[in-house]
Amino acid sequence: MENTGQKKIVLCLTGASGIAYGLKTAQRLLEAGARVCAVASDGAIEVAEIEDGQNLLESLEKIGVESIYTERDFRAPPASGSAKFDAVVVAPCSMNTLGKIANAIADNLIVRAAEVALKERRRLIVVPRETPYSTTHLRNMLSLSEAGAIVLPASPAFYFKPSCIGDLTDFIAARILSLLDIQQDFIREWGK
Ligand SMILES: Cc1cc2nc3c(=O)[nH]c(=O)nc-3n(C[C@H](O)[C@H](O)[C@H](O)COP(=O)(O)O)c2cc1C
């Protein structure tokens, strides 16, 4: 990716339920003019197939994501701090990936990209999805928060009267864009 002044975001999708959160985030980032580099884990590809009967890599391509990698593509740009991405978002984030990021077990491109964000002091947003949480999950989230990551649970609000799944995924995408300092107008700010 060339440096065009646009925000460059690594968006990682892992094998938690709610692949739609990641796809909606990709769509909204692109609509806002950001450049998106997506990485899908094997788990995410499997869950997308089970949840929506879709081929995740094809869905990302259809949305217009220009760079798409699998978790084994260790030679891809997000593996290195020298590639100047502004932020890494993991949405949805499985407890498996969350635990690996919290403990610096960089055995795939997603955990490596997250680790790069932490070591380079760039923004890292993880969107965990599990219920209930075990004490270990909560400890891992605390470790990540202490390391500088933002833990943004897949917990959409209901005060804005969502009428469909798309409204719920938009709520989470809006919170992510806002934390990336990217203007969004698809969810009204409270009080406006
Ligand atoms: C249909 C389905 C739904 C799943 N949902 C979740 C979930 O919500 N949260 C979670 O942490 N793991 C969930 N898992 C388990 C993960 O996919 C599994 O732990 C996998 O190893 C995660 O790998 P990854 O972190 O590399 O994507 C689910 C698995 C399947 C098949």
The ligand as a Gaussian input file, in Angstrom:
#p B3LYP/6-31G(d) Opt

LIG

0 1
 C      -19.791000     -22.062000      14.867000
 C      -18.678000     -21.726000      15.813000
 C      -18.827000     -20.633000      16.630000
 C      -17.808000     -20.279000      17.515000
 N      -17.991000     -19.185000      18.304000
 C      -17.009000     -18.789000      19.124000
 C      -17.167000     -17.608000      19.895000
 O      -18.183000     -16.914000      19.853000
 N      -16.114000     -17.218000      20.660000
 C      -14.954000     -17.923000      20.727000
 O      -14.042000     -17.502000      21.435000
 N      -14.769000     -19.069000      20.001000
 C      -15.769000     -19.509000      19.201000
 N      -15.606000     -20.644000      18.450000
 C      -14.389000     -21.444000      18.614000
 C      -13.228000     -20.893000      17.769000
 O      -13.583000     -20.865000      16.400000
 C      -11.978000     -21.789000      17.981000
 O      -11.505000     -21.626000      19.309000
 C      -10.869000     -21.516000      16.982000
 O       -9.744000     -22.283000      17.334000
 C      -10.486000     -20.051000      16.968000
 O       -9.360000     -19.901000      16.141000
 P       -8.811000     -18.452000      15.738000
 O       -8.694000     -17.678000      17.010000
 O       -7.467000     -18.738000      15.123000
 O       -9.774000     -17.882000      14.783000
 C      -16.610000     -21.031000      17.565000
 C      -16.461000     -22.123000      16.705000
 C      -17.479000     -22.469000      15.838000
 C      -17.286000     -23.634000      14.915000

